[in-house]
Each structure stands twice: as C-alpha cells, then as structure tokens.
C-alpha cells in the first residue's frame, strides 16, 4: 500500500502518462515506467498496475472508434495474437505460482475477445 502522498502524485502522473502515450505520444511511456518503478517496490507490482491501464486504454480506443474500424484487418491479426497469448502462457506459466493472477489475466483476455466478437459491439 502506498502511504506517502508524494508517491500517490507520482502514480497519478504515471497513469496520466500512460494515457497520453496511448493517445500518440509514444516516447512518454518510458517516463511512466520509471515513475511506476519508483512508486512500487518491485517491478512485478509496477507491471501488474500498468497492464490493466494499458488494457483499459485499448478498450476505450476500440469502443470510441468502433464505427471507423476495418474489422477484416483485425480478424487477420487474431490468429497471431492468440498464438502469442498461448506462447506467453507456456513461457511465463511456471513463474506465476498462484491461481489469482492467472485467473485475472485469462478472464480479462477472454472477456475482451467476447466484447470484440459480440454482434452489438461490431454493429455499425
């Protein structure tokens, strides 16, 4: 738990930088990584916070621009993305000992795919 108010400011600034980097200023994401590594004692905790921020940013972007999306391009990327998820599971699976992180990452991945595959979401 973060107890120092200055660390809360650093965490908020890092979250803001993640959002700005998602908007198109990519170089600023390096600074957000440094801020999150300063706020949290381990890089595992920092990446555990940054990953949901990045996923949420992706969902907001896809939801905002869903009417302008060329879905056939995204569906061509899906097999490679799925292969990367499976490969990442087997590569990192032995290092994640508890069931909690596995369930969170797996359910968020499946939930995101279900959201993107739903007919209501894809309707233009």
C-alpha positions as CSV (number, residue, x, y, z in Angstrom):
1,X,0.0,0.0,0.0
2,X,1.2,3.5,-0.9
3,X,1.4,5.7,2.3
4,X,3.4,8.7,1.1
5,X,1.3,11.4,-0.6
6,X,4.1,12.2,-3.0
7,X,4.1,8.6,-4.2
8,X,0.4,9.0,-5.0
9,X,1.2,12.0,-7.1
10,X,3.9,10.0,-9.0
11,X,1.4,7.2,-9.5
12,X,-1.3,9.6,-10.9
13,X,1.3,11.2,-13.1
14,X,2.4,7.8,-14.4
15,X,-1.2,6.9,-15.1
16,X,-1.7,10.2,-17.0
17,X,1.5,9.5,-19.0
18,X,0.2,6.0,-19.9
19,X,-3.0,7.7,-21.3
20,X,-1.0,10.3,-23.2
21,X,1.2,7.6,-24.7
22,X,-1.9,5.7,-25.8
23,X,-3.1,8.9,-27.5
24,X,0.0,9.0,-29.7
25,X,3.0,10.5,-27.9
26,X,4.8,7.2,-27.5
27,X,8.1,8.4,-26.0
28,X,6.5,9.5,-22.8
29,X,5.7,5.9,-21.9
30,X,9.3,5.4,-20.8
31,X,8.9,8.0,-18.1
32,X,5.7,6.3,-16.8
33,X,7.6,3.1,-16.4
34,X,10.3,4.9,-14.4
35,X,7.7,6.5,-12.2
36,X,5.8,3.3,-11.5
37,X,9.1,1.5,-10.7
38,X,9.9,4.3,-8.3
39,X,6.4,4.1,-6.6
40,X,6.3,0.3,-6.2
41,X,9.0,-1.8,-4.5
42,X,9.1,-4.4,-7.2
43,X,8.8,-4.3,-11.0
44,X,6.2,-7.1,-10.8
45,X,3.9,-4.8,-8.8
46,X,4.5,-2.0,-11.2
47,X,3.8,-4.1,-14.3
48,X,0.7,-5.5,-12.5
49,X,-0.6,-2.0,-12.3
50,X,0.4,-0.8,-15.8
51,X,-1.1,-3.8,-17.6
52,X,-4.7,-3.1,-16.6
53,X,-4.2,0.6,-17.5
54,X,-3.0,-0.3,-21.0
55,X,-5.8,-2.8,-21.5
56,X,-8.4,-0.2,-20.4
57,X,-6.9,2.3,-22.8
58,X,-7.2,-0.2,-25.6
59,X,-10.9,-0.9,-24.8
60,X,-11.6,2.8,-24.7
61,X,-9.9,3.4,-28.0
62,X,-11.7,0.4,-29.7
63,X,-15.0,1.5,-28.3
64,X,-14.5,5.1,-29.4
65,X,-13.5,4.3,-32.9
66,X,-15.6,1.1,-33.5
67,X,-17.6,2.6,-36.3
68,X,-14.4,3.5,-38.2
69,X,-12.6,0.2,-37.7
70,X,-11.8,-2.0,-40.6
71,X,-12.6,-5.3,-38.9
72,X,-11.2,-7.6,-41.6
73,X,-7.8,-6.3,-40.8
74,X,-8.2,-7.0,-37.1
75,X,-9.6,-10.5,-37.8
76,X,-6.4,-11.3,-39.8
77,X,-4.3,-10.4,-36.8
78,X,-6.3,-12.6,-34.4
79,X,-4.6,-16.0,-35.0
80,X,-1.2,-14.4,-34.4
81,X,-2.4,-12.7,-31.3
82,X,-3.9,-15.9,-30.0
83,X,-0.7,-17.8,-30.7
84,X,1.2,-15.1,-28.7
85,X,-1.1,-15.5,-25.8
86,X,-0.7,-19.3,-25.8
87,X,3.1,-19.0,-26.2
88,X,3.2,-16.4,-23.3
89,X,1.2,-18.7,-21.1
90,X,3.6,-21.6,-21.6
91,X,6.7,-19.3,-21.3
92,X,5.5,-17.5,-18.2
93,X,3.2,-20.0,-16.6
94,X,5.8,-21.7,-14.4
95,X,6.8,-18.3,-12.9
96,X,3.2,-17.4,-11.9
97,X,2.6,-19.7,-8.9
98,X,-0.7,-18.6,-7.6
99,X,-4.0,-19.1,-9.3
100,X,-5.2,-15.5,-8.8
101,X,-3.0,-13.7,-11.4
102,X,-3.7,-16.5,-13.9
103,X,-7.4,-16.1,-13.5
104,X,-7.3,-12.4,-13.8
105,X,-5.2,-12.3,-17.0
106,X,-7.2,-15.2,-18.5
107,X,-10.6,-13.8,-17.7
108,X,-9.7,-10.3,-19.0
109,X,-8.4,-11.8,-22.2
110,X,-11.5,-13.9,-22.8
111,X,-13.7,-11.0,-21.7
112,X,-12.0,-8.7,-24.2
113,X,-12.4,-11.1,-27.0
114,X,-16.1,-11.7,-26.1
115,X,-16.6,-8.0,-26.2
116,X,-15.0,-7.6,-29.5
117,X,-16.8,-10.6,-31.0
118,X,-20.3,-9.6,-29.8
119,X,-22.6,-8.6,-32.7
120,X,-23.8,-5.5,-30.7
121,X,-20.3,-4.2,-30.5
122,X,-19.4,-4.9,-34.1
123,X,-22.7,-3.3,-35.5
124,X,-22.1,-0.2,-37.4
